């Protein structure tokens, strides 16, 4: 069989295995960068580099060919620097603890959190709530105020109440405890961002690009609730949909069967992994009764 492949200029089994591994690696790399800021940079660099190679070979530009070959090493170093946030997030996702239990173990946590979100949304109190997962948010905790208090709806309401000392920043929750408040997060620098996004939404999107945290944003103007996760932002979501998503993501199996059974929830989770969608919250008309 091996001699037959050699006579027909076909790769042997080792060559086929290498081709399959490279194909899988390229597929996951492209899937990881799809829809991110790095995808635009990567595609631009690839087009420019391929065009220069074709030009040098077509015109037999020996000196430029030699320079491009030597430049490849420096290009790899430049790619590591350019894609540092994406690479760090990918490596953090490969931590062994990620495949075991890194979420909440108590369903009541999600219920208490959603009660707080409901109150904040109903009273149109702006809020930025970060649920830390496997990637540490310690650098952002240091610039805030350390609390280390058990999370409760009353505590979140008091933190984000207008004119309070910590209402302008974000809250970081680890486990079921608020570890810090008044934290400042990096704003997303993604191009072609919707002009309707305020500072809270940009900060939530920026943090989701740096970590694997789940960020909940409550709009101060409309009271609508948004979710930022893995570099994607969804706006104007219903509270029951957010609660089921948190149960699926954080509880890991406690509510997985009933949550994933909903096609609407499944489509939403899939859209989080495909592209960023900025959805304007629906405008509710108040019914005036005599």
Steps between C-alpha positions, in 0.01 A plus 500: 500500500784736588677429168175568313469839668863579422464408132198727463665791685247474782588555865536194721307445822732727697454773244120460509507521879705820485261650244200412718660649812592820316149527356345463846746751647429760229126443536503568874732798460269657242193416709659658807587826321173519308301811592780650711721801444793265437326347198516827308867549581587139416318507166664831407850373580437177309381687189795741503756224558353275228486788252866588563607137457313466171644829376858408581472157337321635191759774443792291628596757763773302674588759763138547607453122514798473735366783719154343524648165599703662778205716601287192577671449837435859608143472370432210738625710793280789386197269483559388859497864610201602290285204602609495864144541643357227277789261572478562875127433498549179297772368730292585806215297353729194489557496876422159652256648749285622216393146412387426854289721724584871491148636522251560772369200691201668657193575290394765750796714392348549154160569652641766733700653217200516268292657777760776524510543122121518488494774767775696328326474162160590641637814669729585204813493715815455292713201598804305383526152658793267422480127572859378519575155360834329427694813395590715799383861519748588776658795311160670479415425863809689615378830356159459668385467860540155655186375674498119529131491592230247425302602196144613569247708304499763773877540489506534121219755513688708757824486300343616173255747655549841335743735673649221709879487518534183290213524252713614205727195493441129455449221752704177483342183639701184566299200607211650696699788649555857383878535511526860377290797393569825320731318256609654170521278190666556161275642230469299182687649205313294243438694175152562360344485844146623537479863608214405731740315731582690817802476728360206697434295187844580356665407829304173515597413144863594566521277809336210316774528238767467769344233726239224493279682752126548451410869524147625563420862412190690604434816303437813702300662218266218401537236772574236235736216592795385287749215515868513391674165466808384308529825308134507398225733619125443497266782597138531602462145636210359700582419862374141482730434204798641692413288804490182294827588331666553838362169626637323194840669510567526874324204657634249245233238484269598785269674257655385173221268387213746530706799385646355183166357394385846397579570135497873569768465766704269277493748212606781733796304637605408147483863393733591786764279342448624147481876491435816697150632471395834646125480542314812585272441799131503415314820575214434738196721482328570826129435503315795649177411671232743598 
